[in-house]
Amino acid sequence: MGLIISNHYIFQCNDTDGNRGHRPVKPSYLNDCFRPKADIQKLGYSSFLSTRITKFCFEGGSVRKDKPSMTARKVALSVVTLGVKPGMDRILPSGVAEATERLLIASGVVGPATIRWARSKRMLSIYENAFDWMMPGQLEAFAHRKSFCERQVRDGIREGATQVLVLGAGYDTMGWRLSPEYPDVTFYEIDHPATASLKSKGIDAMGQRDNLCLITEDLGKRKLADVLKSNKSWDESAPSVLIAEGLVMYLPPEAVQDMFFQCDEITGSGSRIAFSYIPTGTDGRPDIGWLTGILMWGQKAIGEPWTWSILPEELGSFLEKTGWMIAPSLPGTTHKYGIEFFIVATK
Ligand SMILES: C[S@@+](CC[C@H](N)C(=O)[O-])C[C@H]1O[C@@H](n2cnc3c(N)ncnc32)[C@H](O)[C@@H]1O
């Protein structure tokens, strides 16, 4: 028997190479105190192999520092699948699924066969059953997240913002789609070089935009404020919209606070920041639901662990210390979608 941690799912298999007998793992041996070595042994691995697998997953062997983000790919493929889910056209921003398909292919992140698979009824059914079984509501939550962020950008521009900055943009297409519609606004995106360079290749193939600037930078190595100060076109006094969609949960706690401080430093008054976050559960860990232990382990195994969460009631004071105020009057911020809350803060 084997355990595969695939892009989205955890499968139990009849053979050790995992080619046959795929089906979702039954939760009987999973609990919130997931003990990797013991649990891997329960799956039939020897003590030696369990130690190797545990080392690989927990001691840095799998950290994908220089590889394109798996989670960005996952979000983008989910958007493609949502594009064929009945009713989602009422939630997804117009044209997002088609643009994401084009970007994924043009950047070489996936081939046409993967897109066909992502658009298939079978994939949709896997998402609706296995993915939602593990994280209830999470597939549709991606559609709401895209819609929420785009609404904040459009509302912010309507109220005078002249710059939009998407942090940890991954394969998001908002900048590419909205930049022709708002020629007087400059769109910036920042992502880790491994992911951003692939995306840049895709954007080149799809058609460059004069007012879209892709910045490749590891924000763990260089401060956001320094990155933007060295970009001559960024105006620190301009009202801006900042988006951090599906990002803060991947940053170390001190980096999250620092990120908000720096976002304050680089923006003018009247700016807003919209972001999603995972709330802290009663055990002090990010609350991913009933499979928290194993899902956190899976994220760590792909080198993108969830490292930050906060109690919703503490978010206001956390943000205030960094120069931002939660804006409850702005729409879309009180409901939990899947595992995340969406928030917008202003200054
Ligand atoms: C879950 S993905 C979300 C992508 C996109 N925001 C979306 O929702 O479609 C997280 C993104 O954050 C980026 N990221 C994580 N740590 C980063 C860092 N230190 N510097 C720059 N980008 C980072 C990853 O490369 C990845 O593209």
The ligand as an SDF file (V2000), in Angstrom:
LIG
                    3D

 27 29  0  0  0  0  0  0  0  0999 V2000
   -1.3000   30.0950   -3.2160 C   0  0  0  0  0  0  0  0  0  0  0  0
   -0.3480   30.9070   -4.4160 S   0  0  0  0  0  0  0  0  0  0  0  0
   -1.5360   32.1720   -4.8030 C   0  0  0  0  0  0  0  0  0  0  0  0
   -1.3580   32.7240   -6.1750 C   0  0  0  0  0  0  0  0  0  0  0  0
   -2.3540   33.8320   -6.5450 C   0  0  0  0  0  0  0  0  0  0  0  0
   -2.3590   34.8940   -5.5590 N   0  0  0  0  0  0  0  0  0  0  0  0
   -3.7350   33.2810   -6.7140 C   0  0  0  0  0  0  0  0  0  0  0  0
   -4.4920   33.2660   -5.7370 O   0  0  0  0  0  0  0  0  0  0  0  0
   -4.0660   32.8390   -7.8130 O   0  0  0  0  0  0  0  0  0  0  0  0
    0.8600   31.8020   -3.4520 C   0  0  0  0  0  0  0  0  0  0  0  0
    1.8250   32.6060   -4.3170 C   0  0  0  0  0  0  0  0  0  0  0  0
    2.6900   33.3460   -3.4490 O   0  0  0  0  0  0  0  0  0  0  0  0
    3.9950   33.3180   -3.9740 C   0  0  0  0  0  0  0  0  0  0  0  0
    4.9750   33.5180   -2.9120 N   0  0  0  0  0  0  0  0  0  0  0  0
    5.0830   32.7930   -1.7680 C   0  0  0  0  0  0  0  0  0  0  0  0
    6.1510   33.2210   -1.0710 N   0  0  0  0  0  0  0  0  0  0  0  0
    6.7140   34.2450   -1.7870 C   0  0  0  0  0  0  0  0  0  0  0  0
    7.8410   35.0760   -1.5910 C   0  0  0  0  0  0  0  0  0  0  0  0
    8.6250   34.9360   -0.5310 N   0  0  0  0  0  0  0  0  0  0  0  0
    8.1300   36.0160   -2.5220 N   0  0  0  0  0  0  0  0  0  0  0  0
    7.3590   36.1530   -3.6180 C   0  0  0  0  0  0  0  0  0  0  0  0
    6.2680   35.3790   -3.8600 N   0  0  0  0  0  0  0  0  0  0  0  0
    5.9530   34.4400   -2.9630 C   0  0  0  0  0  0  0  0  0  0  0  0
    4.1190   31.9190   -4.5900 C   0  0  0  0  0  0  0  0  0  0  0  0
    5.1690   31.8350   -5.5410 O   0  0  0  0  0  0  0  0  0  0  0  0
    2.7270   31.7410   -5.1950 C   0  0  0  0  0  0  0  0  0  0  0  0
    2.6720   32.1640   -6.5250 O   0  0  0  0  0  0  0  0  0  0  0  0
  1  2  1  0
  2  3  1  0
  2 10  1  0
  3  4  1  0
  4  5  1  0
  5  6  1  0
  5  7  1  0
  7  8  2  0
  7  9  1  0
 10 11  1  0
 11 12  1  0
 11 26  1  0
 12 13  1  0
 13 14  1  0
 13 24  1  0
 14 15  1  0
 14 23  1  0
 15 16  2  0
 16 17  1  0
 17 18  1  0
 17 23  2  0
 18 19  1  0
 18 20  2  0
 20 21  1  0
 21 22  2  0
 22 23  1  0
 24 25  1  0
 24 26  1  0
 26 27  1  0
M  CHG  2   2   1   9  -1
M  END
$$$$
